[in-house]
Amino acid sequence: MKHTLVTTLLASAVVFGNALSAPTTLGEAPVFTLTNSNGASVSLNQFEGKYVVLEWWNKDCPVVKRHYGGNIQGLQKQFTKDGVVWLSILSSAPGKQGYVLGDAANDAMKSKEGAPSHILLDADGKVGKMYNAKTTPQMVLISPKGEMLYNGAIDNMPNGNSETMSKAENYLVRAYNEAKAGKEVTIKTSQPYGCGIKY
């Protein structure tokens, strides 16, 4: 009786220990389909097996403009070169700040030398709300298995400027590097900052 109880407790401890050490995520990333700035349909499902970055974008937001001083474009090129799919999502409603369609969205991104895989149009805000997107920029990292690994601010310096940006800790880069190395993402969420999304 005593031996059985001890054995059971030890077995429970092992199971519990394994549960604690297993990597955790923010859960399955909500699946969506949106039209891109070239009129094509793009679904999250089509990128299964790849890391995906979601970036909420508003060309007229001052904070977005600051990050498009070279920071985000550099990340887009770095990540996509590594095989990551980068989706810039425009959730501004018609008539509100940052709302553009098609060629105008392409032109605005091109003028900043941006290099996302796609610009996705979310004028009704459905996808933004699915991901609880609050600000531009707001970043989400999705694993090749479709799990949300990170959702929040791009970095830890909401009051930074172009001169101090290089000193910021980039949460997206940190999450990606940890995940790619097979480690658990240690910072899964953070308070996003920037312009409120114009739903």
Residue, then its C-alpha position, 0 to 999 in steps of 0.5 A: m500500500k505504502h509502496t503503491l502510494v509513493t510510486t503514484l506520487l512519483a509518477s504524478a511528479v514526473v508527469f507534472g514536471n513534464a507539463l511544466s517544462a513543455p513549451t507553451t504558446l498563446g494558442e492556435a492562431p485564428v485562421f483568416t483570408l483577406t484580399n491583398s493590395n494586388g487583388a489576390s486572395v491570401s489565406l493564413n492556411q497557405f503558409e503552413g510550415k512557415y513562420v508568419v509575421l503579422e504587422w498592423w500598418n497605418k501609413d499616416c501614423p506618426v509612430v509607424k512613420r518613425h519605425y519606417g525610418g528604416n527599422i521595419q523595412g530592415l526587419q521585413k528584408q531580414f525575415t523574408k530572406d530567412g523564409v518568413v512570410w511577412l503580412s502587413i495588415l491595414s485595418s483602417a476603416p473607410g474614411k479614417q486615418g491610413y485607409v488606402l486600397g490597392d495601388a495606393a497601398n502599394d505606392a505608400m509602401k514602395s515610397k518607404e522601401g517597405a518589403p512585406s510579402h503581402i499588404l492585406l486589406d482588412a477594412d471591416g477590421k474583422v481580422g484585427k479584432m480576431y487578433n485583438a490588435k489595438t495599435t499600429p504597429q502591433m506585431v504577431l509571430i505565428s509558428p510553422k504549426g500555426e501557433m501564436l508565439y507572440n502578440g504585442a509591441i514591436d519593442n520596449m521603447p514606446n517613447g524612443n526616437s530614430e536615434t535611440m531605436s537601436k538600443a531598444e529590445n525588439y520583442l519580435v526578433r527575440a521571440y523569433n530567435e528563441a523559437k527558431a532555436g527550439k526554445e520557449v518564447t520567454i516574452k509572449t505578450s507586451q503592451p502594444y504602443g502607437c496609434g490606435i487602430k481606426y476601426 
